[in-house]
Amino acid sequence: MLSRNIGAVRGAHKAATTKPVEKVAKLGNGLTVGTIDSHKPIAHLVLAFRAGSRYEKANQAGLSHTIRNFVGRDTQEYFGNTVVWTLSQTGGVLKSFTSRDLFGVSLTIPRESTSVGLSVLGQVAGNPGFKPWEVEDVLPTMRADNGYRTAYDLVVDQIHKAAYRNGGLGNSIYAPCSKIGSICTSTLSSFAEQHFVTGNGVLFATNAVHDDLLLYGDNHAPIRSGNAASPSSSAYKGGEVRRDADSKYAHVIVAGEGAAGNNTKALATQAVLLTALGNSSPVKFNTGTTGVIAKAVGQNGSASAFQAVHADSGLAGVYLVVEGSQANQAVSNVVGALKSLKVADIEAVKKQAFNNALRASAHSDNFAIERASQLFQSQDNYIQQIPNVSASDVEVAAKKLTTKLSLASYGNVSEVPYVDTL
């Protein structure tokens, strides 16, 4: 018995150390299916659709937020308590998420229960019920979401409004408080019929058998057939949004036009650029930051690189938290550092950027969501292109970023410089 156990452990170790291979296929019905199997015991499944807040019409603010909070309730075929009971029996954990581009559901479940997980995932993400009497049930959770927003959440919303103005990417992923409860079931159902279709979706999993997902997507998924939805253009324009609040600190994002999700080379370059700008310290238990912006801010506050990647556009820049009285100096120094950026040791920065990306991909749940998002644009993985980035690529990206800046500020903003003075 002991030798068998050792043999089993050795076999498992050998399988785990084998480099996983990604498989991606597009089914005849239009659904994109992808897997990366590392032969680990926990599978992470994601079903996502192009149905984020950018697809909301002017009178539909908060629609995607409402849909997200419906997950776990009745579907077209099953009661919500049946879904919850099934997941509790298998030990699964279900999460819904929205972005400006996507709505989706992720499920973490033991590998041997993948078939059950796929069935649940298809129902809750692709076949929601939107029962009229359940609309009222989601309103308290939506209000709670708004109440728990942090200063960072607010300033991220503001930078999108500033950068994209009246475009779809300027829409918030949160429902305005005044609009909570204004979306009716017929609007929800109509939106789902248009967007929750095979040609508009991606089914992705880690630690699952690729053929199982192909079989489910081709023959068993309760998802309507339909073509991909094309978002209306939301061009980067630049601008500024300021919001005063009772706080000692100013939360500021200074950003410019960054890489779009459909350009893997630009994403790789941006990964290196953000690493050069600054991130958390590579030294354990050291709370400091490294990079260009840390030197620019000095003791006046804290700062880190910022990005927001969308299907056809993106933002890149810096997020700062500083005392209000120091905001003018800190923001001006950071913008000056961005405009004069030179990468001294490109090889070291690329290695750090590459390792950062690999570490992020080791967290299967978050990686599954990120990779599903990427598959809407391209099957190429930007991580593999990071070693090919040159110093001139990074400097060109930094110059593009600073050509037309956007600024968002929240809190004690009286000393925050206006964007046209930077």
N, C-alpha and C positions, 0 to 999 in steps of 0.2 A: 504493500500500500504506500509506503513512504517513497519508494522509487517511482511509483506512478505519479504521485503528487509532484515530485521534483521534475519529472518529465513534462507534466502538464504546465508547470511554471516556466520551465525552459522554453516550451513551445509558445506559450503566451508572450514571453519576453521577445522571442525571435519575431513573432508576428507584429508586436508593438514597435519594434525597431526598424521594421521594413518601411521604406519611404512610401507614404500613401500617395496614390495616384488619383487625380481628379478626373471624373467622367462627366461629360455634359452632352445632353442630347435634346433635340427639339422634336416633339412628337407631331404626328400628323394633324392633331387637333390644335396645334399652336402652342401648347404648354411646354415651357422649358424645364428640363429636369436635370439636376446636378447632384453629385455625391462626392465626398472624400471619405474613404473608409480606412481608419487607423486601427480597426479591430478592437476598439475599447468598449467597455460594457455599457456605456451610456450613449444613447443616440440623441441628436439634436435635429429636429425637423422644423422647417420653415416653409410656409406657404404665403406668398406676398403678391400683391397686385399693384399696378399703377393706379392708385386711388388715394393719393395724399391730398393735402389741403390746397395744393396748386390747382387741382381740378374742380374746386368749388366755384360756383358762380357767385356773382356779387351779392345775391340775396340768400346765399347758403352758408354764411360764415358759421363755423362750428360743426359742419356736417361730418367731417372725418373724425373729429373728437367724439361725436355721438356714436358713430359706428364702432370706434375702438372700445368704448365702454359697454357696448352691447355684447361683446364676446363673453361667452360663458352662460348666456341666456338661451332661450328656445331657438332651435334651428327650424328649417322647413319640415324636417322629418322627426326630430327628437326634442323632448323637453330638456330644459337646461339642467334639471337635477339628474337626468339620465347621463348627460355628458360629465357632470361633476362626479357622479358615482363611478362611472367607468374609469375616469382618471385616477380616482382615489384607490381603486382596486389594483391598478398597475403601478402606482407611485409616480405618475406623471405630473409635471408642472407646466401649466399653460400660461402664456403671456401674450398680450396683444401690444402692437406698437404702431405708431404713425410717424411719418415725416412729411415734408412738403411734397415728396415724390411718391411715397408708398404707404399703403396700409398692409399690415400682415399680422400673422400669428405664429409664434414659435412654441414648440413643445419639446420638453426634455423628458425622456422616458427610457426605461431599461431596453437595451438592444433587442432582447427576445420578444418585447411587446411592440415592436415597430409597426406591425400590421394593424394592431388596435389603434396605435397613435395616428397612423395615416387616416384611418376611418374618422377619428374624432377631429383631426385637423381639417380634413376636407369639409366636414359639416359646419364647424364653427367659423372657419374663414371664408369658405366658398359658397355656403348655403344658409346664411343667417335668416331667421324668421321675421324679425322686426314686428313683433306683435304689438298692436296699439296700446294695450294695457301695460306694456313694459317700458314705454317711453318715459313715463313718470318715474319708474324705478331707477333709471340711469342718471337722472338730473342731480341728485345729491352727490354722486361720485364725481360728476363733472365740476360741480362747485368746489368740491374738495380738491380736485386737481388744480384748479385756479388758485385756491387758497394756499397750496403748498409750493407754488412756484417760487424759486429763489431769485435773487438779484441777477444771477447769471442767466437764468431762463428768460427773464424780462429783457435783458440787454441783447440777447441773441435774437429775440423777436424784433427788437428795434433795429438791429443792423440789417435785417432782411427788408424791413419796411423802407429803410433809408436807401439801400442798395438797389432794390427792385421796384420801389414806388408802387405803382398801381398794377404791376405784373403779378402773375399767379404765385411766384416765389415770395412775394411780399405778404402772402396770407399766413396768418398764425396757425400753428397746429392746435391751439387752444381756442375754445369757443369764447367770444366776448360774454361777459356776465349778463349783459342785456339780451343776448341772443339764446341763452340756454333755455331749451324747451320750445324753441320756435321751429325746429325741424320736425315735420310730421312723418308718419310711417310711409306714406305714399312717396315722399321725396327720397327717403332712405332706400326703399325698394327699387325705385326707378334708377337711382345711382348705382345700386348693386347690379342690376340687370345690364347696365352699360359697361361697368368696369370689372366686375367679378366674373371674367370670362377667360377661357383657356389661352387665347392669344395674348392676353394681358397679364399673365401670371408666371411665376417661377416657383417651382417646388425644389427645395434643396435640403440636403441632410448630411450630417457627419456621422460616421460610425454606423452606417446602414448599407444594406445590399442594393446596388444600383438597379438590378433587374426587378427588385420588389417595387421600387418607386416607378419604374417604367410601366410595369403591369398595372399598378394602381392608377397612374395618370392616364393611361390609355383606355382602361376598361371600367374602372370602378369609381373614379373621382366624381362627386356630385357637382361638377362645375359646368356651367353653361358654355357652349361653344360660341366663339366670337373672336373678333380681330383686336389687335392691340390698339389702345387709345393713344393718340398723339397729343401731347400737351401744347397749349398755345404758347407762343414765344414769350419769354420773360427775360428781356435783355437787361444786362447790368447797366445802370445809369448813374449811380453814385448819389449821395445825399447825406442828410444828417437828421437824427431824431434825438432829442434831449428830453429827459423826464426827471424833474426835481422830486426828491423824497427826503424825509426826515432821517438823515444818516450822517455819520461822521465821514464816511468813505464815498468815493466816486468809483463806480464800476464803468469801465470804458472798453469798447471794442473799436479799434481802428483797422479797417480792412479794405482791400481792393479786389479787383477781379482775379480769381484764382482758376484752378484747373476744373474742367468739367468731367463728369463721370464717364463720358464716352471717349476720353483721351487718356489711355494708360501711360503713355510716355510723359504727359504733363503731370499726371498723378504721381509718378515716380519722382519727377523733378521737384514737385511740391513737397513730397515727403522729406527729401533731403533739405530743401529750403527751410521747412519748419523745424527740423532738427538743428540746423545752423542758428536759427533765431533763438531757440531756447526750449527746454523742457525740464522735467524733474531731474534732480541730481542722480548720476549713476552710482553714487556712493550710498550704501545702505544706511538708514537712520540719519542721513544728512538732509535737512529740510530746504536747503538752498536750491537755486536753479543755475543752469549753465547756459552759455550762449550769448549772442549779441545783445539781446534785449535785457537780460539780467544786468549786464554792465551799464546799459543805458539808463535803467531805472535806478540802480544803486540801492541806497537805503530808503528811498522815497516811497517804496511800495513793492508789490509783487507783480510779476507778469509772466505770461506763457503764450506760446504760439497758438493760433486759432485757425480753424478751417471749417467750412461747410460745403460739402460736395453735393451737387445736384446733377440730374441727368444731362443737362445741356449747358450748365453754367456752374459757377462756384465762387466762394469767397475764401480769402486767405489773409491773415494779418496777426494782430496781437490783442490779447485780452489783459487788461490791467485792473488792479485794485489798489487805489492809493488814497491817502487822506486828502480831503477836498482842497486843503490849502496848498498841497504839493502837486495837484493835478496838471497845472499848466506846464510846469517844468518837466514832469515825468512823460507826459504825452508828447511834448515837443522833442524831447531827447529820443524817444522811441521812433518817432517818424524820421528824425534825422539819421538814426542808425539804419533804418530800412532803406532810405534813399542812398546811403553810402556803403551798402553791404558788399563786402568782399570775403570770399571763403578762403581761409588761409590753408587749411589741411583738408582738402576735399575727400581724400580716401578715408580718413578717420570719421568724418561726418557721414559718409555713405555707409560705412560699416555700422555705425550707431543707428542710422535710419533703418537699415536692413534688419538689424537685430530687434529694434523696436517693433517693426512690422511682424516679424516672426513670433515674438512674445505675445503680441495681440492675437495672432492666429491660433496660439496654443489654448486660448480660452474658447472652447468649442461653441458655446451658446452665442456669445457675441460675434464670433467669427462666422457662424452660420448665417446670422442676419446680415452681416456686412457683405459676405460673399454672394448671398442671394440678391442683394441690392446691386452689386457689380454686374451680375449676369444679365440684368436688364439692358446693360449697355454693351458689354463685350465679354467674351469668354477668356480673354487674356487677363492674367493676374499682374497687377502693377509691381508687386514685390520683386518679381524676377527681373524687372527692368531697372531697378535701383542701381545695381553695379555699373550700368552703362551711362549714368548721368555724369556730365562734366561740370566743372566749376562755371564755365560760361553759360551753361544751361540754367544753373541756379541764379546767376546774376541777371540774366535776361528775364527770368520769372519774377525776380524781385523788382526789376524796373517796371514790368507790366503792372505789378501789384500797386506801385506807388504813382502810376500815371494819373489815375482818378480815384481818390480815396473816398471812403464812406466812414462815418463816425456815429456811434451810438453811445449814449451815456445815461446813467441812472444813479440817483442818490444825491450827494452834495456836488452838484455840477456847476456851481457858479464860477469856478476857476478853470473848468475844462475849456481848452481853446476851441474855437469854431473851426470846422473843417476847411473853410476857405482861407484860413490864416496859416495852415500847416504847409 
